[in-house]
């Protein structure tokens, strides 16, 4: 199992870093040389980091729900919900986005429409959108 530490400085937390645990056996389709030259989507990465940190904070009992996070962060409840929805992305999709290898054109605007629940549906929807 691989781990990726995500630091989001704009998030107020006792522990500002979060660990994203990727599924066993998830491999990149590219070799390491292409990973180094890939450019990740920073806006999407920031949104993904917020979602994982906020999910962790809810699970740890720091916040009771979306409203509490929204009030603390000074944002709308629906914004918090959209960021949290990103935590349901399939692990291989998250890895590809983090590495800048695939779905580089994915946008938060695209995700506003809603993310399919099933991972296979997510893959089909994102491939069709590319």
Buried (B, 14 or more C-beta within 10 A) or exposed (E): EEEBEBEBEEBEBEEEEBEBEBEEEBEBEBEEEEEEEBEBBEEBBBBBBBBBBBBBBBEEEBBEEBEBBBEBBEEEBEBBBBBBBBBBBBBBBBBBBBBBBBBBEBEBEBBEEEBBEEBEEBBEBBEEEE
